[in-house]
Amino acid sequence: MIKIKLTRTIKGNDLTNEFNEKYESMENLKEILTEGKGDMKLESDLEDWEYFLEHPEEKYTQEMIIHDEKPSFSQTDLEILNLVKNENPSSISELSVMMGKDIGNVAKNVNKLKEKGLIGLEEGKIHNTKTPVFNYDKIEIAI
């Protein structure tokens, strides 16, 4: 089992904005928890949200651990991670143009990275597009 750690540092007000986008409101998150549909991650998000509302300028280092039986990263995967993090393409189509590669192949790699939890896909500004996102500062792989 290989452990992959994703780390980022974020200001409290940016984290509370993310919570607003994710849960729409603190009341919605509390409702989920009272209905028994929550887990420890949701409870932690609520605690962090409440704390950082009162400490918006404080920086927070967030870590996410992914366990992978057989991690494999191709040169294309690493190029995608780099471009998504540093160039912020607005769609998978734009990413494929940046890479000079077929959109179908790039989409397949993007979906693989999404399934591993390394990147996310958000609704794009143009109808039916997906925007790849990478919100971490560092990836560490422990062998």
N, CA, C and O atoms as CSV, one atom per row, in Angstrom:
chain,resi,resn,atom,element,x,y,z
A,1,MET,N,N,0.854,-1.183,0.000
A,1,MET,CA,C,0.000,0.000,0.000
A,1,MET,C,C,0.893,1.238,0.000
A,1,MET,O,O,1.784,1.363,0.840
A,2,ILE,N,N,0.660,2.134,-0.923
A,2,ILE,CA,C,1.409,3.375,-1.041
A,2,ILE,C,C,0.534,4.517,-0.513
A,2,ILE,O,O,-0.657,4.593,-0.813
A,3,LYS,N,N,1.150,5.400,0.279
A,3,LYS,CA,C,0.428,6.539,0.840
A,3,LYS,C,C,0.801,7.798,0.060
A,3,LYS,O,O,1.977,8.121,-0.105
A,4,ILE,N,N,-0.224,8.496,-0.411
A,4,ILE,CA,C,-0.029,9.751,-1.132
A,4,ILE,C,C,-0.640,10.857,-0.278
A,4,ILE,O,O,-1.828,10.821,0.043
A,5,LYS,N,N,0.184,11.840,0.087
A,5,LYS,CA,C,-0.292,12.941,0.919
A,5,LYS,C,C,-0.341,14.225,0.096
A,5,LYS,O,O,0.655,14.640,-0.498
A,6,LEU,N,N,-1.510,14.839,0.075
A,6,LEU,CA,C,-1.712,16.116,-0.597
A,6,LEU,C,C,-1.790,17.197,0.489
A,6,LEU,O,O,-2.534,17.052,1.458
A,7,THR,N,N,-1.029,18.269,0.323
A,7,THR,CA,C,-0.967,19.317,1.334
A,7,THR,C,C,-1.198,20.677,0.681
A,7,THR,O,O,-0.739,20.952,-0.428
A,8,ARG,N,N,-1.928,21.513,1.413
A,8,ARG,CA,C,-2.092,22.901,0.967
A,8,ARG,C,C,-2.230,23.795,2.178
A,8,ARG,O,O,-2.672,23.358,3.241
A,9,THR,N,N,-1.848,25.058,2.012
A,9,THR,CA,C,-2.042,26.078,3.037
A,9,THR,C,C,-3.063,27.065,2.490
A,9,THR,O,O,-2.956,27.543,1.361
A,10,ILE,N,N,-4.061,27.357,3.330
A,10,ILE,CA,C,-5.167,28.202,2.893
A,10,ILE,C,C,-5.549,29.146,4.031
A,10,ILE,O,O,-5.477,28.774,5.202
A,11,LYS,N,N,-5.956,30.369,3.682
A,11,LYS,CA,C,-6.420,31.315,4.692
A,11,LYS,C,C,-7.838,30.943,5.116
A,11,LYS,O,O,-8.614,30.390,4.338
A,12,GLY,N,N,-8.148,31.254,6.346
A,12,GLY,CA,C,-9.441,30.923,6.919
A,12,GLY,C,C,-10.618,31.418,6.106
A,12,GLY,O,O,-11.594,30.689,5.928
A,13,ASN,N,N,-10.546,32.664,5.600
A,13,ASN,CA,C,-11.688,33.181,4.832
A,13,ASN,C,C,-11.846,32.451,3.498
A,13,ASN,O,O,-12.963,32.326,2.998
A,14,ASP,N,N,-10.749,31.970,2.915
A,14,ASP,CA,C,-10.864,31.186,1.681
A,14,ASP,C,C,-11.491,29.825,1.963
A,14,ASP,O,O,-12.277,29.315,1.165
A,15,LEU,N,N,-11.136,29.243,3.105
A,15,LEU,CA,C,-11.712,27.954,3.490
A,15,LEU,C,C,-13.216,28.093,3.750
A,15,LEU,O,O,-13.995,27.235,3.333
A,16,THR,N,N,-13.627,29.159,4.431
A,16,THR,CA,C,-15.063,29.346,4.682
A,16,THR,C,C,-15.816,29.586,3.373
A,16,THR,O,O,-16.969,29.174,3.240
A,17,ASN,N,N,-15.178,30.248,2.409
A,17,ASN,CA,C,-15.807,30.410,1.089
A,17,ASN,C,C,-15.999,29.061,0.409
A,17,ASN,O,O,-17.030,28.819,-0.218
A,18,GLU,N,N,-15.006,28.181,0.532
A,18,GLU,CA,C,-15.140,26.834,-0.037
A,18,GLU,C,C,-16.289,26.075,0.620
A,18,GLU,O,O,-17.055,25.386,-0.055
A,19,PHE,N,N,-16.404,26.207,1.945
A,19,PHE,CA,C,-17.504,25.544,2.649
A,19,PHE,C,C,-18.850,26.086,2.168
A,19,PHE,O,O,-19.805,25.327,1.999
A,20,ASN,N,N,-18.924,27.399,1.950
A,20,ASN,CA,C,-20.170,27.994,1.430
A,20,ASN,C,C,-20.536,27.415,0.079
A,20,ASN,O,O,-21.704,27.117,-0.175
A,21,GLU,N,N,-19.551,27.254,-0.790
A,21,GLU,CA,C,-19.815,26.676,-2.114
A,21,GLU,C,C,-20.209,25.209,-2.011
A,21,GLU,O,O,-21.094,24.745,-2.730
A,22,LYS,N,N,-19.552,24.485,-1.118
A,22,LYS,CA,C,-19.773,23.047,-0.999
A,22,LYS,C,C,-21.114,22.722,-0.331
A,22,LYS,O,O,-21.841,21.844,-0.796
A,23,TYR,N,N,-21.442,23.428,0.756
A,23,TYR,CA,C,-22.627,23.092,1.543
A,23,TYR,C,C,-23.763,24.108,1.407
A,23,TYR,O,O,-24.867,23.873,1.899
A,24,GLU,N,N,-23.497,25.232,0.746
A,24,GLU,CA,C,-24.439,26.332,0.529
A,24,GLU,C,C,-24.646,27.176,1.779
A,24,GLU,O,O,-24.732,28.400,1.681
A,25,SER,N,N,-24.728,26.561,2.938
A,25,SER,CA,C,-24.831,27.321,4.179
A,25,SER,C,C,-24.452,26.419,5.343
A,25,SER,O,O,-24.485,25.193,5.244
A,26,MET,N,N,-24.090,27.065,6.450
A,26,MET,CA,C,-23.752,26.304,7.637
A,26,MET,C,C,-24.988,25.564,8.158
A,26,MET,O,O,-24.879,24.474,8.719
A,27,GLU,N,N,-26.160,26.169,7.964
A,27,GLU,CA,C,-27.410,25.531,8.394
A,27,GLU,C,C,-27.639,24.226,7.634
A,27,GLU,O,O,-28.092,23.243,8.221
A,28,ASN,N,N,-27.333,24.205,6.344
A,28,ASN,CA,C,-27.469,22.965,5.559
A,28,ASN,C,C,-26.550,21.876,6.100
A,28,ASN,O,O,-26.950,20.717,6.215
A,29,LEU,N,N,-25.336,22.247,6.425
A,29,LEU,CA,C,-24.393,21.271,6.962
A,29,LEU,C,C,-24.882,20.744,8.312
A,29,LEU,O,O,-24.814,19.544,8.574
A,30,LYS,N,N,-25.371,21.638,9.162
A,30,LYS,CA,C,-25.899,21.210,10.464
A,30,LYS,C,C,-27.096,20.282,10.280
A,30,LYS,O,O,-27.255,19.315,11.024
A,31,GLU,N,N,-27.928,20.571,9.301
A,31,GLU,CA,C,-29.096,19.725,9.019
A,31,GLU,C,C,-28.667,18.316,8.612
A,31,GLU,O,O,-29.242,17.327,9.066
A,32,ILE,N,N,-27.665,18.236,7.762
A,32,ILE,CA,C,-27.144,16.925,7.343
A,32,ILE,C,C,-26.668,16.144,8.560
A,32,ILE,O,O,-26.940,14.949,8.685
A,33,LEU,N,N,-25.965,16.817,9.446
A,33,LEU,CA,C,-25.437,16.144,10.631
A,33,LEU,C,C,-26.552,15.714,11.587
A,33,LEU,O,O,-26.473,14.629,12.163
A,34,THR,N,N,-27.584,16.536,11.769
A,34,THR,CA,C,-28.670,16.174,12.687
A,34,THR,C,C,-29.535,15.049,12.128
A,34,THR,O,O,-30.153,14.301,12.887
A,35,GLU,N,N,-29.579,14.929,10.798
A,35,GLU,CA,C,-30.340,13.833,10.184
A,35,GLU,C,C,-29.560,12.518,10.215
A,35,GLU,O,O,-30.052,11.482,9.768
A,36,GLY,N,N,-28.346,12.573,10.745
A,36,GLY,CA,C,-27.546,11.357,10.844
A,36,GLY,C,C,-26.910,10.934,9.549
A,36,GLY,O,O,-26.485,9.787,9.410
A,37,LYS,N,N,-26.836,11.851,8.585
A,37,LYS,CA,C,-26.240,11.518,7.290
A,37,LYS,C,C,-24.777,11.930,7.211
A,37,LYS,O,O,-24.147,11.816,6.160
A,38,GLY,N,N,-24.247,12.404,8.319
A,38,GLY,CA,C,-22.892,12.920,8.308
A,38,GLY,C,C,-21.869,11.908,8.759
A,38,GLY,O,O,-22.202,10.793,9.161
A,39,ASP,N,N,-20.633,12.311,8.687
A,39,ASP,CA,C,-19.526,11.499,9.152
A,39,ASP,C,C,-18.529,12.419,9.848
A,39,ASP,O,O,-18.786,13.611,10.013
A,40,MET,N,N,-17.402,11.867,10.252
A,40,MET,CA,C,-16.411,12.666,10.973
A,40,MET,C,C,-15.874,13.813,10.130
A,40,MET,O,O,-15.563,14.876,10.665
A,41,LYS,N,N,-15.761,13.616,8.821
A,41,LYS,CA,C,-15.274,14.684,7.935
A,41,LYS,C,C,-16.224,15.875,7.969
A,41,LYS,O,O,-15.780,17.022,8.027
A,42,LEU,N,N,-17.527,15.609,7.933
A,42,LEU,CA,C,-18.505,16.698,7.972
A,42,LEU,C,C,-18.474,17.414,9.313
A,42,LEU,O,O,-18.591,18.638,9.370
A,43,GLU,N,N,-18.318,16.660,10.387
A,43,GLU,CA,C,-18.216,17.271,11.712
A,43,GLU,C,C,-16.976,18.159,11.795
A,43,GLU,O,O,-17.022,19.252,12.359
A,44,SER,N,N,-15.887,17.686,11.236
A,44,SER,CA,C,-14.648,18.462,11.214
A,44,SER,C,C,-14.820,19.732,10.377
A,44,SER,O,O,-14.346,20.802,10.760
A,45,ASP,N,N,-15.503,19.606,9.229
A,45,ASP,CA,C,-15.761,20.784,8.391
A,45,ASP,C,C,-16.568,21.827,9.155
A,45,ASP,O,O,-16.282,23.021,9.064
A,46,LEU,N,N,-17.576,21.387,9.908
A,46,LEU,CA,C,-18.397,22.324,10.678
A,46,LEU,C,C,-17.565,23.030,11.740
A,46,LEU,O,O,-17.670,24.245,11.909
A,47,GLU,N,N,-16.743,22.274,12.454
A,47,GLU,CA,C,-15.879,22.885,13.473
A,47,GLU,C,C,-14.924,23.894,12.852
A,47,GLU,O,O,-14.742,24.994,13.374
A,48,ASP,N,N,-14.313,23.511,11.726
A,48,ASP,CA,C,-13.394,24.426,11.038
A,48,ASP,C,C,-14.125,25.662,10.547
A,48,ASP,O,O,-13.606,26.771,10.667
A,49,TRP,N,N,-15.306,25.495,10.002
A,49,TRP,CA,C,-16.094,26.614,9.486
A,49,TRP,C,C,-16.384,27.608,10.607
A,49,TRP,O,O,-16.190,28.812,10.444
A,50,GLU,N,N,-16.843,27.102,11.731
A,50,GLU,CA,C,-17.162,27.979,12.862
A,50,GLU,C,C,-15.916,28.706,13.361
A,50,GLU,O,O,-15.960,29.902,13.649
A,51,TYR,N,N,-14.813,27.979,13.462
A,51,TYR,CA,C,-13.568,28.580,13.941
A,51,TYR,C,C,-13.068,29.673,12.996
A,51,TYR,O,O,-12.734,30.774,13.434
A,52,PHE,N,N,-13.019,29.365,11.702
A,52,PHE,CA,C,-12.422,30.306,10.756
A,52,PHE,C,C,-13.332,31.480,10.408
A,52,PHE,O,O,-12.869,32.464,9.831
A,53,LEU,N,N,-14.599,31.396,10.744
A,53,LEU,CA,C,-15.450,32.586,10.633
A,53,LEU,C,C,-14.965,33.657,11.606
A,53,LEU,O,O,-15.068,34.854,11.334
A,54,GLU,N,N,-14.439,33.210,12.736
A,54,GLU,CA,C,-13.938,34.153,13.743
A,54,GLU,C,C,-12.453,34.451,13.575
A,54,GLU,O,O,-11.939,35.383,14.194
A,55,HIS,N,N,-11.766,33.685,12.758
A,55,HIS,CA,C,-10.324,33.867,12.522
A,55,HIS,C,C,-10.038,33.830,11.023
A,55,HIS,O,O,-9.305,32.954,10.562
A,56,PRO,N,N,-10.603,34.767,10.248
A,56,PRO,CA,C,-10.521,34.681,8.780
A,56,PRO,C,C,-9.118,34.839,8.197
A,56,PRO,O,O,-8.867,34.351,7.095
A,57,GLU,N,N,-8.210,35.493,8.886
A,57,GLU,CA,C,-6.874,35.717,8.334
A,57,GLU,C,C,-5.878,34.636,8.743
A,57,GLU,O,O,-4.756,34.597,8.238
A,58,GLU,N,N,-6.288,33.764,9.655
A,58,GLU,CA,C,-5.391,32.708,10.106
A,58,GLU,C,C,-5.176,31.697,8.983
A,58,GLU,O,O,-6.106,31.351,8.254
A,59,LYS,N,N,-3.940,31.231,8.856
A,59,LYS,CA,C,-3.634,30.240,7.823
A,59,LYS,C,C,-3.825,28.838,8.393
A,59,LYS,O,O,-3.604,28.579,9.576
A,60,TYR,N,N,-4.243,27.952,7.503
A,60,TYR,CA,C,-4.563,26.587,7.891
A,60,TYR,C,C,-3.864,25.649,6.914
A,60,TYR,O,O,-3.993,25.802,5.700
A,61,THR,N,N,-3.132,24.687,7.442
A,61,THR,CA,C,-2.511,23.682,6.591
A,61,THR,C,C,-3.407,22.458,6.593
A,61,THR,O,O,-3.664,21.855,7.635
A,62,GLN,N,N,-3.867,22.112,5.427
A,62,GLN,CA,C,-4.810,20.999,5.258
A,62,GLN,C,C,-4.097,19.862,4.548
A,62,GLN,O,O,-3.391,20.070,3.561
A,63,GLU,N,N,-4.293,18.652,5.068
A,63,GLU,CA,C,-3.693,17.478,4.455
A,63,GLU,C,C,-4.786,16.470,4.117
A,63,GLU,O,O,-5.759,16.309,4.854
A,64,MET,N,N,-4.602,15.806,3.002
A,64,MET,CA,C,-5.490,14.723,2.621
A,64,MET,C,C,-4.610,13.532,2.274
A,64,MET,O,O,-3.653,13.656,1.509
A,65,ILE,N,N,-4.941,12.375,2.843
A,65,ILE,CA,C,-4.177,11.158,2.610
A,65,ILE,C,C,-4.977,10.238,1.686
A,65,ILE,O,O,-6.165,9.998,1.901
A,66,ILE,N,N,-4.309,9.738,0.670
A,66,ILE,CA,C,-4.897,8.778,-0.260
A,66,ILE,C,C,-4.049,7.506,-0.189
A,66,ILE,O,O,-2.822,7.573,-0.245
A,67,HIS,N,N,-4.690,6.373,-0.069
A,67,HIS,CA,C,-3.973,5.097,-0.102
A,67,HIS,C,C,-4.250,4.449,-1.454
A,67,HIS,O,O,-5.392,4.390,-1.909
A,68,ASP,N,N,-3.188,3.966,-2.083
A,68,ASP,CA,C,-3.318,3.375,-3.408
A,68,ASP,C,C,-2.497,2.089,-3.443
A,68,ASP,O,O,-1.317,2.080,-3.095
A,69,GLU,N,N,-3.137,1.015,-3.866
A,69,GLU,CA,C,-2.456,-0.285,-3.953
A,69,GLU,C,C,-1.331,-0.266,-4.973
A,69,GLU,O,O,-0.215,-0.700,-4.686
A,70,LYS,N,N,-1.625,0.234,-6.157
A,70,LYS,CA,C,-0.643,0.230,-7.242
A,70,LYS,C,C,-0.659,1.580,-7.958
A,70,LYS,O,O,-1.205,1.700,-9.054
A,71,PRO,N,N,-0.059,2.594,-7.336
A,71,PRO,CA,C,-0.069,3.898,-8.004
A,71,PRO,C,C,0.803,3.874,-9.252
A,71,PRO,O,O,1.898,3.312,-9.257
A,72,SER,N,N,0.304,4.484,-10.283
A,72,SER,CA,C,1.106,4.616,-11.489
A,72,SER,C,C,0.817,5.991,-12.085
A,72,SER,O,O,-0.335,6.382,-12.275
A,73,PHE,N,N,1.882,6.699,-12.366
A,73,PHE,CA,C,1.766,8.027,-12.937
A,73,PHE,C,C,2.586,8.074,-14.210
A,73,PHE,O,O,3.804,7.891,-14.193
A,74,SER,N,N,1.906,8.319,-15.302
A,74,SER,CA,C,2.609,8.453,-16.579
A,74,SER,C,C,3.133,9.880,-16.701
A,74,SER,O,O,2.780,10.752,-15.906
A,75,GLN,N,N,3.958,10.103,-17.681
A,75,GLN,CA,C,4.443,11.457,-17.958
A,75,GLN,C,C,3.261,12.370,-18.272
A,75,GLN,O,O,3.265,13.541,-17.893
A,76,THR,N,N,2.251,11.844,-18.962
A,76,THR,CA,C,1.049,12.622,-19.274
A,76,THR,C,C,0.318,13.019,-17.998
A,76,THR,O,O,-0.141,14.156,-17.887
A,77,ASP,N,N,0.196,12.096,-17.019
A,77,ASP,CA,C,-0.451,12.409,-15.747
A,77,ASP,C,C,0.261,13.565,-15.047
A,77,ASP,O,O,-0.378,14.495,-14.556
A,78,LEU,N,N,1.582,13.492,-15.007
A,78,LEU,CA,C,2.357,14.552,-14.344
A,78,LEU,C,C,2.219,15.878,-15.080
A,78,LEU,O,O,2.159,16.936,-14.454
A,79,GLU,N,N,2.170,15.820,-16.406
A,79,GLU,CA,C,1.983,17.041,-17.195
A,79,GLU,C,C,0.605,17.643,-16.925
A,79,GLU,O,O,0.469,18.862,-16.816
A,80,ILE,N,N,-0.404,16.801,-16.820
A,80,ILE,CA,C,-1.759,17.279,-16.512
A,80,ILE,C,C,-1.776,17.956,-15.145
A,80,ILE,O,O,-2.295,19.064,-15.010
A,81,LEU,N,N,-1.213,17.300,-14.133
A,81,LEU,CA,C,-1.188,17.892,-12.789
A,81,LEU,C,C,-0.495,19.252,-12.806
A,81,LEU,O,O,-0.980,20.212,-12.207
A,82,ASN,N,N,0.634,19.326,-13.490
A,82,ASN,CA,C,1.381,20.579,-13.570
A,82,ASN,C,C,0.563,21.676,-14.263
A,82,ASN,O,O,0.472,22.794,-13.755
A,83,LEU,N,N,-0.024,21.365,-15.404
A,83,LEU,CA,C,-0.790,22.372,-16.142
A,83,LEU,C,C,-2.047,22.803,-15.393
A,83,LEU,O,O,-2.378,23.989,-15.368
A,84,VAL,N,N,-2.746,21.851,-14.787
A,84,VAL,CA,C,-3.961,22.204,-14.053
A,84,VAL,C,C,-3.609,23.103,-12.875
A,84,VAL,O,O,-4.313,24.077,-12.609
A,85,LYS,N,N,-2.531,22.786,-12.167
A,85,LYS,CA,C,-2.135,23.599,-11.016
A,85,LYS,C,C,-1.638,24.983,-11.431
A,85,LYS,O,O,-2.000,25.985,-10.815
A,86,ASN,N,N,-0.818,25.038,-12.463
A,86,ASN,CA,C,-0.134,26.295,-12.779
A,86,ASN,C,C,-0.777,27.132,-13.879
A,86,ASN,O,O,-0.580,28.346,-13.913
A,87,GLU,N,N,-1.538,26.516,-14.776
A,87,GLU,CA,C,-2.109,27.256,-15.905
A,87,GLU,C,C,-3.631,27.424,-15.804
A,87,GLU,O,O,-4.209,28.232,-16.531
A,88,ASN,N,N,-4.279,26.677,-14.917
A,88,ASN,CA,C,-5.727,26.776,-14.684
A,88,ASN,C,C,-6.560,26.718,-15.960
A,88,ASN,O,O,-7.295,27.662,-16.248
A,89,PRO,N,N,-6.468,25.641,-16.729
A,89,PRO,CA,C,-7.299,25.558,-17.942
A,89,PRO,C,C,-8.782,25.572,-17.572
A,89,PRO,O,O,-9.179,25.033,-16.539
A,90,SER,N,N,-9.589,26.191,-18.422
A,90,SER,CA,C,-11.017,26.338,-18.123
A,90,SER,C,C,-11.824,25.099,-18.488
A,90,SER,O,O,-12.997,24.997,-18.131
A,91,SER,N,N,-11.204,24.155,-19.196
A,91,SER,CA,C,-11.917,22.942,-19.600
A,91,SER,C,C,-10.903,21.864,-19.973
A,91,SER,O,O,-9.714,22.137,-20.143
A,92,ILE,N,N,-11.393,20.653,-20.095
A,92,ILE,CA,C,-10.530,19.551,-20.544
A,92,ILE,C,C,-10.108,19.808,-21.991
A,92,ILE,O,O,-8.994,19.469,-22.388
A,93,SER,N,N,-10.989,20.398,-22.758
A,93,SER,CA,C,-10.659,20.735,-24.146
A,93,SER,C,C,-9.477,21.708,-24.201
A,93,SER,O,O,-8.543,21.509,-24.978
A,94,GLU,N,N,-9.518,22.748,-23.386
A,94,GLU,CA,C,-8.418,23.715,-23.353
A,94,GLU,C,C,-7.128,23.036,-22.879
A,94,GLU,O,O,-6.048,23.318,-23.397
A,95,LEU,N,N,-7.247,22.150,-21.903
A,95,LEU,CA,C,-6.091,21.410,-21.409
A,95,LEU,C,C,-5.473,20.575,-22.526
A,95,LEU,O,O,-4.250,20.533,-22.663
A,96,SER,N,N,-6.306,19.911,-23.324
A,96,SER,CA,C,-5.782,19.082,-24.415
A,96,SER,C,C,-5.071,19.941,-25.462
A,96,SER,O,O,-4.075,19.507,-26.042
A,97,VAL,N,N,-5.570,21.148,-25.708
A,97,VAL,CA,C,-4.900,22.064,-26.646
A,97,VAL,C,C,-3.538,22.474,-26.083
A,97,VAL,O,O,-2.544,22.498,-26.809
A,98,MET,N,N,-3.496,22.797,-24.779
A,98,MET,CA,C,-2.219,23.174,-24.144
A,98,MET,C,C,-1.185,22.059,-24.284
A,98,MET,O,O,0.007,22.312,-24.460
A,99,MET,N,N,-1.670,20.817,-24.201
A,99,MET,CA,C,-0.771,19.668,-24.250
A,99,MET,C,C,-0.473,19.220,-25.674
A,99,MET,O,O,0.481,18.476,-25.902
A,100,GLY,N,N,-1.279,19.664,-26.632
A,100,GLY,CA,C,-1.118,19.215,-28.008
A,100,GLY,C,C,-1.483,17.748,-28.168
A,100,GLY,O,O,-0.880,17.032,-28.968
A,101,LYS,N,N,-2.488,17.301,-27.392
A,101,LYS,CA,C,-2.891,15.887,-27.411
A,101,LYS,C,C,-4.381,15.767,-27.670
A,101,LYS,O,O,-5.138,16.720,-27.485
A,102,ASP,N,N,-4.788,14.588,-28.099
A,102,ASP,CA,C,-6.180,14.284,-28.382
A,102,ASP,C,C,-7.018,14.433,-27.122
A,102,ASP,O,O,-6.628,13.958,-26.055
A,103,ILE,N,N,-8.172,15.094,-27.238
A,103,ILE,CA,C,-9.025,15.351,-26.085
A,103,ILE,C,C,-9.511,14.054,-25.427
A,103,ILE,O,O,-9.649,13.998,-24.205
A,104,GLY,N,N,-9.768,13.027,-26.215
A,104,GLY,CA,C,-10.228,11.755,-25.654
A,104,GLY,C,C,-9.195,11.129,-24.735
A,104,GLY,O,O,-9.531,10.623,-23.664
A,105,ASN,N,N,-7.939,11.164,-25.154
A,105,ASN,CA,C,-6.862,10.609,-24.325
A,105,ASN,C,C,-6.640,11.449,-23.072
A,105,ASN,O,O,-6.419,10.907,-21.989
A,106,VAL,N,N,-6.698,12.767,-23.220
A,106,VAL,CA,C,-6.514,13.648,-22.066
A,106,VAL,C,C,-7.665,13.449,-21.083
A,106,VAL,O,O,-7.448,13.383,-19.873
A,107,ALA,N,N,-8.887,13.353,-21.602
A,107,ALA,CA,C,-10.058,13.150,-20.731
A,107,ALA,C,C,-9.928,11.842,-19.948
A,107,ALA,O,O,-10.294,11.780,-18.774
A,108,LYS,N,N,-9.410,10.804,-20.595
A,108,LYS,CA,C,-9.230,9.515,-19.921
A,108,LYS,C,C,-8.242,9.664,-18.761
A,108,LYS,O,O,-8.480,9.148,-17.669
A,109,ASN,N,N,-7.132,10.371,-19.002
A,109,ASN,CA,C,-6.144,10.587,-17.940
A,109,ASN,C,C,-6.711,11.463,-16.824
A,109,ASN,O,O,-6.471,11.202,-15.645
A,110,VAL,N,N,-7.452,12.489,-17.190
A,110,VAL,CA,C,-8.061,13.371,-16.191
A,110,VAL,C,C,-9.019,12.574,-15.309
A,110,VAL,O,O,-9.015,12.729,-14.087
A,111,ASN,N,N,-9.831,11.731,-15.918
A,111,ASN,CA,C,-10.773,10.921,-15.138
A,111,ASN,C,C,-10.051,9.948,-14.215
A,111,ASN,O,O,-10.505,9.704,-13.096
A,112,LYS,N,N,-8.933,9.390,-14.670
A,112,LYS,CA,C,-8.141,8.494,-13.821
A,112,LYS,C,C,-7.603,9.257,-12.609
A,112,LYS,O,O,-7.652,8.755,-11.486
A,113,LEU,N,N,-7.093,10.465,-12.835
A,113,LEU,CA,C,-6.573,11.278,-11.733
A,113,LEU,C,C,-7.693,11.704,-10.782
A,113,LEU,O,O,-7.485,11.810,-9.573
A,114,LYS,N,N,-8.883,11.949,-11.342
A,114,LYS,CA,C,-10.035,12.295,-10.510
A,114,LYS,C,C,-10.433,11.115,-9.626
A,114,LYS,O,O,-10.694,11.288,-8.436
A,115,GLU,N,N,-10.480,9.924,-10.205
A,115,GLU,CA,C,-10.834,8.727,-9.436
A,115,GLU,C,C,-9.847,8.470,-8.302
A,115,GLU,O,O,-10.236,7.969,-7.247
A,116,LYS,N,N,-8.577,8.806,-8.507
A,116,LYS,CA,C,-7.565,8.637,-7.466
A,116,LYS,C,C,-7.669,9.735,-6.411
A,116,LYS,O,O,-7.057,9.626,-5.348
A,117,GLY,N,N,-8.436,10.794,-6.688
A,117,GLY,CA,C,-8.591,11.886,-5.737
A,117,GLY,C,C,-7.536,12.965,-5.858
A,117,GLY,O,O,-7.410,13.810,-4.972
A,118,LEU,N,N,-6.770,12.949,-6.950
A,118,LEU,CA,C,-5.692,13.918,-7.112
A,118,LEU,C,C,-6.150,15.244,-7.712
A,118,LEU,O,O,-5.546,16.283,-7.447
A,119,ILE,N,N,-7.194,15.219,-8.507
A,119,ILE,CA,C,-7.761,16.458,-9.045
A,119,ILE,C,C,-9.279,16.374,-8.936
A,119,ILE,O,O,-9.849,15.306,-8.715
A,120,GLY,N,N,-9.906,17.512,-9.096
A,120,GLY,CA,C,-11.361,17.559,-9.104
A,120,GLY,C,C,-11.853,18.063,-10.443
A,120,GLY,O,O,-11.082,18.600,-11.239
A,121,LEU,N,N,-13.135,17.888,-10.686
A,121,LEU,CA,C,-13.773,18.432,-11.881
A,121,LEU,C,C,-14.963,19.260,-11.417
A,121,LEU,O,O,-15.838,18.761,-10.710
A,122,GLU,N,N,-14.989,20.517,-11.815
A,122,GLU,CA,C,-16.082,21.415,-11.457
A,122,GLU,C,C,-16.849,21.791,-12.714
A,122,GLU,O,O,-16.324,21.711,-13.825
A,123,GLU,N,N,-18.094,22.201,-12.527
A,123,GLU,CA,C,-18.890,22.670,-13.655
A,123,GLU,C,C,-18.206,23.877,-14.266
A,123,GLU,O,O,-17.850,24.822,-13.562
A,124,GLY,N,N,-18.024,23.845,-15.566
A,124,GLY,CA,C,-17.386,24.944,-16.265
A,124,GLY,C,C,-18.352,26.089,-16.516
A,124,GLY,O,O,-19.553,25.977,-16.270
A,125,LYS,N,N,-17.808,27.184,-17.007
A,125,LYS,CA,C,-18.637,28.361,-17.292
A,125,LYS,C,C,-19.460,28.175,-18.555
A,125,LYS,O,O,-20.507,28.801,-18.715
A,126,ILE,N,N,-18.993,27.321,-19.449
A,126,ILE,CA,C,-19.711,27.038,-20.687
A,126,ILE,C,C,-20.499,25.759,-20.479
A,126,ILE,O,O,-20.022,24.838,-19.816
A,127,HIS,N,N,-21.701,25.691,-21.039
A,127,HIS,CA,C,-22.611,24.563,-20.856
A,127,HIS,C,C,-21.924,23.220,-21.118
A,127,HIS,O,O,-21.269,23.039,-22.144
A,128,ASN,N,N,-22.082,22.286,-20.185
A,128,ASN,CA,C,-21.581,20.910,-20.275
A,128,ASN,C,C,-20.061,20.793,-20.309
A,128,ASN,O,O,-19.545,19.778,-20.776
A,129,THR,N,N,-19.333,21.792,-19.835
A,129,THR,CA,C,-17.880,21.638,-19.750
A,129,THR,C,C,-17.499,21.340,-18.310
A,129,THR,O,O,-18.210,21.703,-17.373
A,130,LYS,N,N,-16.392,20.687,-18.154
A,130,LYS,CA,C,-15.843,20.396,-16.831
A,130,LYS,C,C,-14.491,21.077,-16.724
A,130,LYS,O,O,-13.659,20.978,-17.626
A,131,THR,N,N,-14.280,21.771,-15.612
A,131,THR,CA,C,-13.020,22.446,-15.369
A,131,THR,C,C,-12.183,21.605,-14.414
A,131,THR,O,O,-12.612,21.359,-13.286
A,132,PRO,N,N,-11.004,21.157,-14.832
A,132,PRO,CA,C,-10.144,20.403,-13.920
A,132,PRO,C,C,-9.512,21.351,-12.896
A,132,PRO,O,O,-9.072,22.447,-13.245
A,133,VAL,N,N,-9.471,20.923,-11.640
A,133,VAL,CA,C,-8.901,21.747,-10.576
A,133,VAL,C,C,-7.949,20.920,-9.718
A,133,VAL,O,O,-8.182,19.737,-9.471
A,134,PHE,N,N,-6.892,21.554,-9.276
A,134,PHE,CA,C,-5.928,20.960,-8.356
A,134,PHE,C,C,-5.667,22.014,-7.298
A,134,PHE,O,O,-5.052,23.042,-7.579
A,135,ASN,N,N,-6.132,21.764,-6.078
A,135,ASN,CA,C,-6.085,22.779,-5.030
A,135,ASN,C,C,-4.998,22.562,-3.988
A,135,ASN,O,O,-5.096,23.090,-2.881
A,136,TYR,N,N,-3.972,21.802,-4.318
A,136,TYR,CA,C,-2.956,21.491,-3.328
A,136,TYR,C,C,-1.623,22.100,-3.715
A,136,TYR,O,O,-1.365,22.369,-4.889
A,137,ASP,N,N,-0.772,22.318,-2.708
A,137,ASP,CA,C,0.546,22.897,-2.923
A,137,ASP,C,C,1.605,21.827,-3.148
A,137,ASP,O,O,2.617,22.068,-3.805
A,138,LYS,N,N,1.360,20.641,-2.595
A,138,LYS,CA,C,2.403,19.626,-2.596
A,138,LYS,C,C,1.786,18.225,-2.621
A,138,LYS,O,O,0.739,17.979,-2.021
A,139,ILE,N,N,2.456,17.320,-3.324
A,139,ILE,CA,C,2.112,15.889,-3.309
A,139,ILE,C,C,3.347,15.148,-2.796
A,139,ILE,O,O,4.450,15.332,-3.309
A,140,GLU,N,N,3.145,14.307,-1.774
A,140,GLU,CA,C,4.222,13.466,-1.261
A,140,GLU,C,C,3.789,12.010,-1.411
A,140,GLU,O,O,2.655,11.652,-1.093
A,141,ILE,N,N,4.694,11.189,-1.893
A,141,ILE,CA,C,4.419,9.772,-2.049
A,141,ILE,C,C,5.354,9.013,-1.121
A,141,ILE,O,O,6.575,9.090,-1.255
A,142,ALA,N,N,4.767,8.272,-0.170
A,142,ALA,CA,C,5.552,7.487,0.784
A,142,ALA,C,C,5.562,6.034,0.349
A,142,ALA,O,O,4.512,5.428,0.135
A,143,ILE,N,N,6.740,5.492,0.223
A,143,ILE,CA,C,6.879,4.099,-0.217
A,143,ILE,C,C,7.324,3.251,0.965
A,143,ILE,O,O,7.505,2.041,0.823
